[in-house]
Amino acid sequence: MRLLQFSTSHYCRKVRLALGYKQIPYEVENLTPGAHRFKLKPLVGLTTVPVLLPESASGPVAVGDSTEILKFLEGHTPEPSWTLGESQGDRRAWLLEDWLDESIGTATRFLYYDFRAKEGKSVNPSWFAQTLVKVVRFQYDISPARVTLARQRLRLALAELGETWRESPYLVGDRLSVADLAAAGLLSPLALIPQYRQEYPWLFERIEEIHQHCHEPLPPGLT
Ligand SMILES: N[C@@H](CCC(=O)N[C@@H](CS)C(=O)NCC(=O)O)C(=O)O
């Protein structure tokens, strides 16, 4: 299989965790931001990474959107499974996955790029990196008011996730599910922000454990 990605994208990290969990061999192809659209649109009709190319004789040529990729992988390689086997648990796991994907992944992006433009400039102060940060902030309309809203959304999300993750290694049921994979991938950009590291140590312990379980290198900040 081949994963079309941006190496820094947390949505791509989520899919790498899933591939690693299932121990599926794959190669990555790092796309150039901007030019990526011309490659992706004809393949999946979307302009976002990740896109998976299964490269098999049967089945789809390409699968776009990280949630759809997770669904595809469970059908392609059923074992080890992340299906819990009880419909209520599975429904909750996919609901959490969708919420993390649509709402929380966006909020972490806002906080991360706001940090990179301010206190976190030293992470990479080069002209190229700072220009990229500016472009992303413009592209996603990352304004101070929207960063404040994202911070509030994350506070609520982490209070909710902490209820479970502080007590149990799993967000739903008795094994790793798509909810854990999505949370570990999509919250990983917070590992670089000192305030989050101080306030939510349990979050980064869990992110680290899931990365180890899935044989995925740790995100920046945890390495
Ligand atoms: N819901 C999508 C979100 C993916 C996403 O937002 N990808 C970003 C990188 S983190 C992207 O490709 N942005 C480029 C663009 O929008 O053109 C998914 O789960 O795959």
The ligand as a MOL file (V3000), in Angstrom:
LIG
                    3D

  0  0  0     0  0            999 V3000
M  V30 BEGIN CTAB
M  V30 COUNTS 20 19 0 0 0
M  V30 BEGIN ATOM
M  V30 1 N -11.4500 15.0300 7.4840 0
M  V30 2 C -10.2280 14.9200 6.7020 0
M  V30 3 C -9.3050 16.0620 7.0790 0
M  V30 4 C -7.9270 15.9760 6.4310 0
M  V30 5 C -7.2050 17.3130 6.4480 0
M  V30 6 O -7.7130 18.3280 6.9470 0
M  V30 7 N -5.9890 17.3140 5.8650 0
M  V30 8 C -5.2050 18.5200 5.7470 0
M  V30 9 C -3.8010 18.3080 6.3090 0
M  V30 10 S -3.8560 18.0850 8.0530 0
M  V30 11 C -5.0040 18.8620 4.2690 0
M  V30 12 O -4.8010 17.9810 3.4630 0
M  V30 13 N -5.0390 20.1570 3.9310 0
M  V30 14 C -4.7560 20.6080 2.5990 0
M  V30 15 C -5.9170 21.2630 1.9290 0
M  V30 16 O -6.9770 21.4540 2.5720 0
M  V30 17 O -5.7660 21.5850 0.7520 0
M  V30 18 C -9.6370 13.5380 6.9820 0
M  V30 19 O -9.9630 12.9530 8.0160 0
M  V30 20 O -8.8990 13.0140 6.1450 0
M  V30 END ATOM
M  V30 BEGIN BOND
M  V30 1 1 1 2
M  V30 2 1 2 3
M  V30 3 1 2 18
M  V30 4 1 3 4
M  V30 5 1 4 5
M  V30 6 2 5 6
M  V30 7 1 5 7
M  V30 8 1 7 8
M  V30 9 1 8 9
M  V30 10 1 8 11
M  V30 11 1 9 10
M  V30 12 2 11 12
M  V30 13 1 11 13
M  V30 14 1 13 14
M  V30 15 1 14 15
M  V30 16 2 15 16
M  V30 17 1 15 17
M  V30 18 2 18 19
M  V30 19 1 18 20
M  V30 END BOND
M  V30 END CTAB
M  END
